[in-house]
Amino acid sequence: MRGKILIKRSYPVHSVFRNFTITLIIILTGFSSLHAQNAMMNVDARKLISLNGTWDVILDPAGGGEWRQIWLEKKPEKKTDFIEYSFDGGPSLQVPGDFNTQMPELTYEECMVWYRKIFNYELDSGKRLFLHFGAVNYTADVYLNGKKLGSHEGGFTPFQFEITDFVKSGRNSIVVKVNNQRNKEGLPALGFDWFNYGGITRDVNLILTPRRFIEDYFIQLGKHSFKEINGWVKINGIHSIQDVRILIPELKLNKIFKSNQDGMVPVNFSAAFQLWSPENPKLYNVIIESETDTVADQIGFRNIEVKGNQIFLNGKSIFVRAVNIHEEKPIKGGRANSATDARVLLGWARDLGCNLVRLAHYPHNENMVKMAEQMGIMVWDEIPVYQQIQFSSPVVQQKMNQMMTEMIGRDKNRCGVVIWSLSNETNSSPDRDKSLIDLSKKCRLLDSTRLITSVINDQQYKNNNIRVWDTLYKYFDVMSINEYLGWYVPWQGRPADTKWEFVYQKPVIISEFGGEAKFGTNIGPKDEAASWSEEYQEQIYKDQVALFNVTPNLAGVCAWILVDYHSPTRMHPVYQQGYNRKGLLSELGEKKKAWFVLNQYYKSKKLDYTSP
Ligand code: GCB
């Protein structure tokens, strides 16, 4: 009751009435606010007009912009009019980029910011026009020329709107209400151990297409094959049978396929591909031609499978030498996005000896995924189903499904991506099991070719025994175990004497392990965690290697984490200073002692790439 009175006091009555009326209309007509469309992939290969650069902004920490209807961009018309907002004469922000690191007053803000971009456009009746966002954290409400196009939720995946019928000749204005406030039913939910960078964090583009265009395609090897493509192409805007041609000039391949009436084109063919692998990251120029459109992509072909307790890449058993990475700009901090950021982070991972990177805990920008593929580093893609998720909520389940669909939609032709991860450290419950099992089935329907996993940390420790029991493991290809022995969990005995008990027999990846140390801290008792010393962290890594050596079914390990990163929950004033210090590298890229232990281990594991 009190809440209601407060709302009436602080918001003009007419706006409350208006909101109520809209709600009523929605309930009565079943009309809900428009959702963004699933985004086109391979945006770089399309005809683009970039909307990156300077955007005008209005900061809205108190949430007043909604009832002032900022998207209408009203101007005073009569002498007695005044309008209490304006994009003109206000601050601006760079897009792509998080807002927290661009304005000191926004450093720790989780709030609303309204963005505006003006662009000029010449109408072309032969073309369709899409407004594409690489990612906005966390929610985005998008308006064009005062009309709402729709909304999107989820900070790490692309979305778009078709604006062919709304764009005008001449001046157009886009307004986006961005809100990075965390919420209980969000993904992630309320608690997470990374910095919640808000804003339009990835590229914004206008995409021009022909009226009938190549909307989507999946061109990858079939599940068990080394030479047979089992995919599809989707043509948008046709209602008749059409030809689609696939060309791979290097292989002298030129094949024609027929669509159905709705534009779906099944694509099957064989070729003698040189398979993609970390040793030979071969990509082919693949051209897809419809009667009215052409799209080119760099695509690689490889086979990833689990047989027994091992992972096989192109028929050879592999050991995954991996590291976790958060999407933070090397050295500078802030949300990473550029190819340069990707090159530095992946270069560090390669120096360490990695053949895989886990892009924790959400889909990273496309530069990371593409560059890893070019460098011969396999990728683990993950959705932010992280720790305390409200699995009982149907809305949350629908969001999980949407984010997974968007991640797979974007990255499905990147052969470097070998694992879809559907969650991290969730608590066992009937609701969790049901939602994640359900999600795993949907994932396999969308893409049956990759391995899927869910990361779990509820193993039981007793008398130097580790019992891995979670029923969820049954539904996934790889058992991904996070264990922090030596840090959150004390060693239970000699690491080399540890006994594992696995309820399910599958390949095991230790997906997180490690501990904190501040670079350059070498004083204090070396056997005390609270010394935050490099030596303490180094010992954890030595002990972990001893543990790995007695871990049955071990198919790989993935250290937490490559670089120290910002996390406001890390509050020790001397050693953490707002950073999670589990990095093998400091935030400036300096190597801690543990780095050398893992580097040695990975060098020894390189020899494990064997034929079955
Ligand atoms: C974990 C989480 C990771 C954390 C890490 C830590 O288990 O999966 O997101 O950041 O531990 O440093 O505590």
Residues whose N, C-alpha, C, O or C-beta is under 5 A from the ligand:
A	BS01	GCB	D193 N482 K582
